[in-house]
Amino acid sequence: MKKLVLGFFFFASLTLQAQLNATGYFNKGGKEFVHSKLEKAIATVDDGLKKFPTDAALNALRKKLEEEKKKKDQNKDKKNQEKKEQDQKEQDKKNQEKKEQEKKEQEKNEQEKKEEDQKNQAKKDQEKKKQEKKEQQKPQPLKMTAEQIKQLLETMNNEEKKTQKKVNAQKIKGQHKNPQEKDW
């Protein structure tokens, strides 16, 4: 147990002594940078520069850390810009697809309207043809002159007279027949 406590104090004294000189701050800042703790590394180096402002190694490390921070920020900005551009491309693509969809729907609606108009026109044409057929089937009024009508009536009267003479002649003939004779 004594050895353990003694080892602990020895290690703590090394850590304190490392912190007390510029090399300790340099090493600690470098270690934090290697472990991707850039902000913490800058803070450690700044603490070291407060105590040792003329140390060349700390000043050089501070410059290097600042450069890395700028690179990181630039990369971050670049990634943000690329993401923005990608998002814009995706939005443009969506807008284009939406416009194309709307155009297709409009064309479809126009096509449906055109087809409906054609059907309506076909119905109207069919009804018109039916009406024309009906009009053609109606008896056309005869257009005769008065002389033609008079001649037609005389012909009909003559035919009627001939028919009456035949009927009367058969009646007379039928009276002279022998009633006992059968006309089969």
C-alpha positions as CSV (number, residue, x, y, z in Angstrom):
1,M,0.0,0.0,0.0
2,K,2.9,2.3,0.8
3,K,4.3,1.7,-2.6
4,L,1.0,2.5,-4.3
5,V,0.7,5.8,-2.4
6,L,4.3,6.6,-3.2
7,G,3.8,5.8,-6.9
8,F,0.7,8.1,-7.0
9,F,2.6,11.0,-5.5
10,F,5.5,10.5,-7.9
11,F,3.2,10.5,-10.9
12,A,1.3,13.6,-9.6
13,S,4.6,15.4,-9.1
14,L,5.6,14.6,-12.7
15,T,2.3,15.9,-14.0
16,L,2.6,19.1,-11.9
17,Q,6.2,19.6,-13.0
18,A,5.1,19.0,-16.7
19,Q,2.5,21.7,-16.2
20,L,5.0,24.1,-14.7
21,N,7.2,24.5,-17.7
22,A,6.4,25.4,-21.4
23,T,7.3,21.9,-22.7
24,G,4.5,20.5,-20.5
25,Y,1.9,22.8,-22.0
26,F,3.3,22.0,-25.4
27,N,3.0,18.2,-24.9
28,K,-0.4,18.4,-23.3
29,G,-1.7,20.6,-26.2
30,G,-0.2,18.3,-28.8
31,K,-1.8,15.3,-27.1
32,E,-5.2,16.9,-27.1
33,F,-4.8,17.9,-30.8
34,V,-3.9,14.3,-31.7
35,H,-7.0,13.1,-29.9
36,S,-9.2,15.5,-32.0
37,K,-9.8,17.9,-29.2
38,L,-8.8,21.0,-31.1
39,E,-10.6,23.5,-28.9
40,K,-9.2,22.0,-25.7
41,A,-5.7,22.0,-27.2
42,I,-6.0,25.7,-28.1
43,A,-7.1,26.5,-24.6
44,T,-4.2,24.5,-23.1
45,V,-1.6,26.3,-25.3
46,D,-3.2,29.7,-24.5
47,D,-2.8,28.9,-20.8
48,G,0.9,28.0,-21.5
49,L,1.4,31.3,-23.4
50,K,0.0,33.3,-20.5
51,K,2.8,31.9,-18.3
52,F,5.4,31.6,-21.0
53,P,4.6,34.2,-23.7
54,T,8.0,34.1,-25.3
55,D,8.2,30.4,-25.8
56,A,8.8,29.7,-29.5
57,A,7.4,26.1,-29.5
58,L,4.1,27.2,-27.8
59,N,3.8,30.1,-30.3
60,A,4.5,27.8,-33.2
61,L,2.0,25.2,-31.9
62,R,-0.6,28.0,-31.4
63,K,-0.2,29.1,-35.0
64,K,-0.5,25.5,-36.3
65,L,-3.6,24.9,-34.2
66,E,-5.1,28.1,-35.6
67,E,-4.4,27.0,-39.1
68,E,-6.0,23.6,-38.4
69,K,-9.0,25.4,-36.9
70,K,-9.3,27.5,-40.1
71,K,-9.0,24.4,-42.3
72,K,-11.6,22.6,-40.2
73,D,-13.9,25.6,-40.4
74,Q,-13.3,25.9,-44.2
75,N,-14.0,22.2,-44.6
76,K,-17.1,22.6,-42.5
77,D,-18.2,25.6,-44.6
78,K,-17.4,23.7,-47.8
79,K,-19.4,20.7,-46.6
80,N,-22.3,23.1,-45.7
81,Q,-22.1,24.7,-49.1
82,E,-22.0,21.3,-50.8
83,K,-25.0,20.2,-48.7
84,K,-26.8,23.4,-49.6
85,E,-26.1,22.8,-53.3
86,Q,-27.2,19.2,-53.0
87,D,-30.4,20.3,-51.2
88,Q,-31.0,22.9,-53.9
89,K,-30.5,20.3,-56.7
90,E,-32.9,17.9,-55.0
91,Q,-35.4,20.8,-54.6
92,D,-35.0,21.7,-58.2
93,K,-35.4,18.1,-59.2
94,K,-38.6,17.8,-57.1
95,N,-39.9,21.1,-58.6
96,Q,-39.1,19.8,-62.1
97,E,-40.9,16.5,-61.4
98,K,-43.8,18.4,-60.0
99,K,-44.0,20.6,-63.2
100,E,-43.8,17.6,-65.4
101,Q,-46.5,15.9,-63.4
102,E,-48.7,19.0,-63.7
103,K,-48.0,19.2,-67.4
104,K,-49.0,15.5,-67.8
105,E,-52.2,16.1,-65.9
106,Q,-53.0,19.1,-68.0
107,E,-52.3,17.2,-71.2
108,K,-54.5,14.4,-69.9
109,N,-57.3,16.8,-69.0
110,E,-57.0,18.4,-72.4
111,Q,-57.1,15.0,-74.1
112,E,-60.1,14.0,-72.1
113,K,-61.9,17.2,-73.0
114,K,-61.0,16.8,-76.6
115,E,-62.4,13.2,-76.6
116,E,-65.5,14.4,-74.8
117,D,-65.9,17.2,-77.4
118,Q,-65.5,14.7,-80.2
119,K,-68.1,12.4,-78.6
120,N,-70.5,15.3,-78.2
121,Q,-69.9,16.3,-81.9
122,A,-70.4,12.7,-83.0
123,K,-73.7,12.6,-81.1
124,K,-74.8,15.9,-82.7
125,D,-73.8,14.6,-86.1
126,Q,-75.7,11.4,-85.5
127,E,-78.8,13.3,-84.3
128,K,-78.5,15.5,-87.3
129,K,-78.4,12.5,-89.7
130,K,-81.4,11.0,-87.9
131,Q,-83.3,14.2,-88.3
132,E,-82.3,14.4,-92.0
133,K,-83.5,10.8,-92.5
134,K,-86.8,11.6,-90.8
135,E,-87.2,14.6,-93.1
136,Q,-86.4,12.4,-96.1
137,Q,-88.9,9.8,-95.1
138,K,-91.7,12.3,-94.7
139,P,-93.9,12.3,-97.7
140,Q,-93.1,15.4,-99.7
141,P,-96.2,17.4,-100.5
142,L,-97.0,17.0,-104.2
143,K,-96.6,20.1,-106.2
144,M,-99.1,19.9,-109.0
145,T,-100.6,22.4,-111.1
146,A,-104.4,23.0,-111.1
147,E,-104.6,21.4,-114.6
148,Q,-102.8,18.3,-113.5
149,I,-105.1,17.9,-110.5
150,K,-108.2,18.3,-112.7
151,Q,-106.9,15.7,-115.1
152,L,-106.1,13.3,-112.2
153,L,-109.6,13.7,-110.8
154,E,-111.2,13.1,-114.2
155,T,-109.1,9.9,-114.6
156,M,-110.2,8.7,-111.2
157,N,-113.9,9.4,-112.0
158,N,-113.6,7.5,-115.2
159,E,-112.1,4.5,-113.4
160,E,-114.8,4.7,-110.8
161,K,-117.5,4.7,-113.5
162,K,-115.9,1.7,-115.2
163,T,-115.8,-0.2,-111.9
164,Q,-119.5,0.7,-111.2
165,K,-120.6,-0.5,-114.7
166,K,-118.8,-3.9,-114.1
167,V,-120.4,-4.3,-110.7
168,N,-123.9,-3.4,-112.0
169,A,-123.4,-5.8,-115.0
170,Q,-122.6,-8.7,-112.6
171,K,-125.6,-7.9,-110.5
172,I,-127.9,-8.1,-113.5
173,K,-126.2,-11.3,-114.7
174,G,-126.6,-12.7,-111.3
175,Q,-130.4,-12.1,-111.3
176,H,-130.9,-14.1,-114.6
177,K,-129.3,-17.2,-113.3
178,N,-131.3,-20.2,-112.2
179,P,-131.6,-20.2,-108.5
180,Q,-131.4,-23.9,-108.4
181,E,-128.1,-23.9,-110.2
182,K,-125.2,-23.7,-107.9
183,D,-122.3,-21.6,-108.8
184,W,-119.4,-23.5,-107.5
